[in-house]
C-alpha cells in the first residue's frame, strides 16, 4: 500500500474548491494505479510515498518541508492545474 498525503495551503487567496479538486485528483490517481493507495490529510512527522499539494493560488506557498515525502510532490494552484493533474496524474 502506498501512503499519499494531501496538503492544503492556508487558503488566504483560494480561488477554487480545493477540497473538491483534491477528491477528484485522488480518485483519478487511484483509478490509474495498480497499487492500493491510502489518502489522508498530511500530518507532520509522517512519511508519505507521494503528496498532493493543494495551493489556493499561483503563489504556491504551501510549506512542505515538515513532511517526509519519498516520491513526488504533485501541485495544484488553480482550477486549470487541478484539472490537468486529474487528467494526467499516474
KACORLIN-V357592 format. One record per residue. N is the residue number from 1. PHI is phi in degrees with one decimal (* if undefined). Layout:
n->N phi->PHI
n->N phi->PHI
This chain:
n->1 phi->*
n->2 phi->-102.4
n->3 phi->-94.7
n->4 phi->-118.1
n->5 phi->-88.6
n->6 phi->-119.2
n->7 phi->-111.7
n->8 phi->-109.8
n->9 phi->-72.5
n->10 phi->-70.3
n->11 phi->82.5
n->12 phi->-65.4
n->13 phi->-132.3
n->14 phi->-60.6
n->15 phi->-111.8
n->16 phi->-158.6
n->17 phi->-78.8
n->18 phi->-66.0
n->19 phi->-65.7
n->20 phi->-60.2
n->21 phi->-64.4
n->22 phi->-64.8
n->23 phi->-67.8
n->24 phi->-66.5
n->25 phi->-65.0
n->26 phi->-60.4
n->27 phi->-63.6
n->28 phi->-62.6
n->29 phi->-64.1
n->30 phi->-65.6
n->31 phi->-62.3
n->32 phi->-94.6
n->33 phi->-93.1
n->34 phi->-86.1
n->35 phi->-89.0
n->36 phi->-82.2
n->37 phi->-109.5
n->38 phi->-115.1
n->39 phi->-105.1
n->40 phi->-154.5
n->41 phi->-63.7
n->42 phi->-59.9
n->43 phi->-125.3
n->44 phi->-58.8
n->45 phi->88.7
n->46 phi->-93.7
n->47 phi->-101.9
n->48 phi->-126.7
n->49 phi->-74.0
n->50 phi->-144.3
n->51 phi->-140.8
n->52 phi->-98.9
n->53 phi->-110.7
n->54 phi->-99.1
n->55 phi->-91.4
n->56 phi->-84.4
n->57 phi->-153.9
n->58 phi->-70.9
n->59 phi->-65.9
n->60 phi->46.5
n->61 phi->-90.6
n->62 phi->-58.3
n->63 phi->-85.4
n->64 phi->-106.2
n->65 phi->-61.4
n->66 phi->-73.6
n->67 phi->-110.6
n->68 phi->-98.3
n->69 phi->-113.1
n->70 phi->-86.4
n->71 phi->-113.2
n->72 phi->-98.8
n->73 phi->-105.2
n->74 phi->-107.0
n->75 phi->-104.2
n->76 phi->-125.6
n->77 phi->-136.1
n->78 phi->178.5
n->79 phi->-59.2
n->80 phi->-63.8
n->81 phi->-69.2
n->82 phi->-66.5
n->83 phi->-65.1
n->84 phi->-62.6
n->85 phi->-61.7
n->86 phi->-57.9
n->87 phi->-81.1
n->88 phi->-118.4
n->89 phi->-67.2
n->90 phi->-113.7
